[in-house]
Amino acid sequence: MTTETAPDEVETLGPVPVTILTGFLGAGKTTLLKRLLSDPQGTRFGVLVNDFGSINIDAELVVEAGADQISLANGCICCSIRDDLVAAAERLLAPEGPRIDHIIVETSGVSRPLAVIDALFETEFKERIKLDSVFCVVDATGFLELDFAATELAIDQAACADIVLLNKCDVANVSDVTSVEAMIQGALPGVRMLRTSFAEVPREVLFSKPLDWAEEGKATRGLRHEHSEEDAHDHSHEFESWSWSSPAALDIAKLRRVLNELPPGLLRAKGIVRVADQPSSRGVLHVVGKRATLEVETGRNPAKSMLVAIGRRGSFDPARLTELIDGCISGDNGAA
């Protein structure tokens, strides 16, 4: 079946986003990966893992299995990393193969994610991929029992992450959870951390979604902006989303400064904005954890500026966030 791509969807054919799942042995990375593959929600994943034996993918998902690659009924393809991560990634990106929407790399429990990132982005095909996010899964029940060397490795894995998922909080002692959080935050000030059970996290946090994932038809009008009280899926009691929309152009210099003032409870944000004084450009904002990028791209200036964000409920002030973005509106109303 051939899928037509509409003109306004051309950007989906750009670099393939890459998500890295790291964490010490037994933390819950594979649990998270299995959930994503069981319900890809229309995304064709390319997955790189160290050993298929640990994944135990449901038989009904498997269409074909080879020595180091399996095809799934949902359109996803998995390659095992036995000797060469780069070679496996290149197989996923082969032009003759199916289009991959998103690549997930599950690293070994004893590997350092920075080495994986360096390997992927120092290749001939580095222009065909982009780093979307790095998540580190930490076992709240076992972290305090690690020896010194293992603890150092686990901290190093967390240091590379945009967001740390403190997993198994449903079975861990509350005092242990608090101690692990304090230990990680002491070593990594400013770290973004989420408590999870069965590594369950909203898709809006895991992946950069289209701009409407927080608006649900509630786009604001004019220069008045509203805060969305509802979050997609079943996480509304834990997470809240915020959205901002305006026909005004933004001052990019001011917006860059605002990125340093984003509240620590913000987990994900994305935006496409009108750029003041640059009718043939647009600003593209991407925030995951404490990592934020704002790039000005050549292309048609959008009809309006739009930003969306998600965080743990109560961890950020939506009114303050709106105030910060309102302060970036350019005084030049002639920007088109």
N, C-alpha and C positions, 0 to 999 in steps of 0.2 A: 504494500500500500504506500502510495506517495502522498506526502503531506505538503500542501502549498504553504508558502511563507508570505504573510502579508507584508506590505512595505514597512509598516511601523513595528514589525517584529524582527527586522533584519539584525538587530543587535544580539539576538539570541544565537546567531551564527558566529559570534566572535569567539574569543578564547574560552576554553572549557574551564569552568570553575573547579577548584580542587579543595576538598575538605580532608584534613588530617585528623585521624583518631589515634590518640596516644594514651599511655597510661601503663602502670605496672601490671604484672601478671595477675589475672583473675579479678581485675577491677570492674569489668563489665563492658568492655569495648565491643565484644562479639554480640552481647545481648542487644546493644544499641544497633549494631549493623544488621542483625537478623530482623529486627523490627522494621528497619528502613526497607530492606529487600522484600519483606513480606507485604508491604503496603507502599509501593513507590509513588503512588499518587500521580501517575502520568510521567514521572521523570525516568529517563533511561540512564541508569547508573552504570559507570564502569568502576569496578572495585578491584583494588590491589591488596592482597592479604599475604601473610607469610605461610599459612598452612590451611588448606581447605578442611582438614580433619576437624579443626576446632569449631568450624562454622555450623556444621550439621544442618545445612539448608534443607527445608522440607522437600521431600521427593517430588511433590506435585509442581514445584517451581522449576525443577531441572528439565531442560529440553535435551541438551547434549552435554557430555562430559568428556574431556580429553585429559592428557597428561598434566597440563598446567592451566587449562582454561575450561570454564563451563558456561553455557548459555542458559538463561532462565526464561521461563514462560512469560515473564513480565517485560522482556526486552533487555534486561540487564545482562552484563557480561562480567565474569570474574576471572582474574588472572592471579595465579599464585606467584609470590616473590620468593624464588628459591635461591637464585644466584645473582640476578641483576634486576634491580628495581626499574632502572631506566629502560631496559629492553621490554619489560612487561608493560610499562606505560606506553611505549612506542607501539606495541601491538594493539592496545586499546584505541590509539589515535590513528591507526592505519587508515588511509583514505578509502581503501576498498571495503572497509568494515562498516557496520552500522553507525549512525550518528550517535555520539555519546553526549548527554546533556550535562552530566556532572560526574566527577571522579571522586571516589572515596578511597583513602589509603588507610588501612588499619595496620599500624606499625607493630612490630614485635614488642612484647611486654618489657624487654630489656634493651630496647633501642632508644637512641636519643633523636627526637623528632627534627632537630635542627639539621642533622646530617641527611635526613630524608628530604627535607625541603631544599637543601643545597644541591642534592643529587638531581632532583627533578627540574630545578630552575637554572641549572648550568648545562643544559642540553641543547641540541640543535632544534628541538621542537618547543623550546621555552616560550616562544611567541604564541603558541597555540593553546597555552594553559595560563591560568591565573590563580593565585592563592586566594581562596574565599575565606577560610577559617581554619583554626587549629583548636581542637577540643582535647582536654586531658581528663580522663576518667580516673578518679581516686577512690579506693575502697575504704569507706569510713570504718568498717569493722576490722580491717587488718593493717591499716597504715601505721598505727602506733606500735605494732609488733615487728615491723621491719628492722633489720639490723642497720648499722650505720651506712654501709655502702649502698644498700637498697634504698634507704631513705634519701640519700644524696641523689641517686638516680631519679627517684620519684619527684623530688623537688625540681630537678633539672627539667624533667618532662613537663611539669606544671609551668615552669618559667617560660617555656616556648609557646604556651597556650594562650589563646585569646580569652577563653572561658574555661574554668575548671569545674567539672561535674563531680561533686562529692556524692558518691553513689552508695547504695545499700543503707540509706538513712532510716528505712523502715525497720531494719533489724539491729541497727547499731544502738548502743547506749547513748543517751542524749549527752552525757558528759564526754564520751569519746568523740562525738561529732563536734562538739564545741572545742575540744582540745585540738583536733585535727585542723579545724578552721583557723584557730589561733596560731598553730605551728606554721601553716602554709602562708598565712597573712604576715606573720612575723618575718618569714624569709622573703616574701614577695609582696611588699606593700603595694596597694592599689590593685591587686589581683581581683578579677571578676569571678565570683564563685556561686554555684547553684547547688542546693541540696536536691538529690534525686533518689528515686526508688526504681529499680529495674532499668536504670539509665533512661528514664522516660523524660523527654524534653520536647516542647512544641517545635514543630517544623519551622516556625517563623524565627526561632532562635538558632536552629541548626543551619538553615540555609537562607541565603539572600533571595527573597521572593519578589515578585512584581510589586510595583508601588501600591496596588490596591489591596494588599493583604491585610492592612489595618483599617481600611476605610469602609469597605462593605457598602458602597453606595452612599456614604455619608460625607462626601467631599465638601469642604466648606466653600462658601461663596464670598467674593469680595475680599476685604482685608480683615474680616472677622474670622477667627479660627476656633475650632472646637476640639475637645479631647474625646476620643472614642472610649466608651466605658466597657466595650465588649471585645473580647479576644476570640479569634477563630478557634475551633476545636473545643476541647473540654478542659481548658486550663484557665478559664476566666477568673476562678477564685484565687489563682496563684500569680497570674500575669495580667498586665494591662497594656494596651496599645495607645499610641498618640499619633495624631495626623495633623498636618498643616498644609494649607493650599492657598495660593494667592496669584493673581495675574501680574503682580509686581515683579520687577527684576531685583536681584540681590547683589549687594556689594561683596564680591568674592573675598577681598582682603578681610572684611569684617567677619565673614562666615568662617574663614580659616582661624581667626582668633577665637571665635565661639567654640570651635572644636576642642580647645583646651579647657573649656568651662563646662563641658557636658557632665551631667551627674554620674557618679560611679555606679548607680543602679541601672543605667541604660545598658542593655545587652546587644541590641541590634538597631541599626538605623540605616535608612537608604533614602536617597533623594535625587531628583533631576530638577535643576533650577535654571531660571532665566538669568543670564549674565548681563549686568549693566554695561552699556557702551559696547557690547559685542554681539550684534545681531546674528552673526554667523557662528556662534558658539553656544555651548550649554555646559553647565557645571554638573558633574556626577559625584555624588557623595556616597560613601560606603563606610559604615562603622560596625565593627564587631568587637565586643569587649572594649579594651582600652586602645585598640588600633583603629585609627581613622584616616581615610584618604579622601581628598577632594581634588578632582582633576577637571580641567577645562578642555573639552573636546570640540573639534571643528565639526560643525553640522548645524542644522536648523535649530534656532532658539525655540524652546518649547512654548506653548501658548500660556502656560502658567508654571509657577514653581510649586513642587510637591515634595513633601518629606513625610516619612513614616518612621515610627520607632516602637520598640517593645522592651519591657523590663519587668522585673518582679513587682507585683502590686505593692504600692506604698513606698517603693524604693527611690522614686524620683517625683518631682513636682511638675505636673503637666503645665500648670500656669507659668512657672518659671521658664520652662523649655520654650513655650510659645513666646514669652517675652524676649528671650535671647534671639530667636529667629526673627521676630518682628523688628528687632534692632538692626538687622542686616539689610532691611529693605532700602534700596537705593533711592536717593532723592531725585534721580534722573528718571522721570516718567516717560521719557522718549525712547527708552530702550525697547527694541522690537525684536 
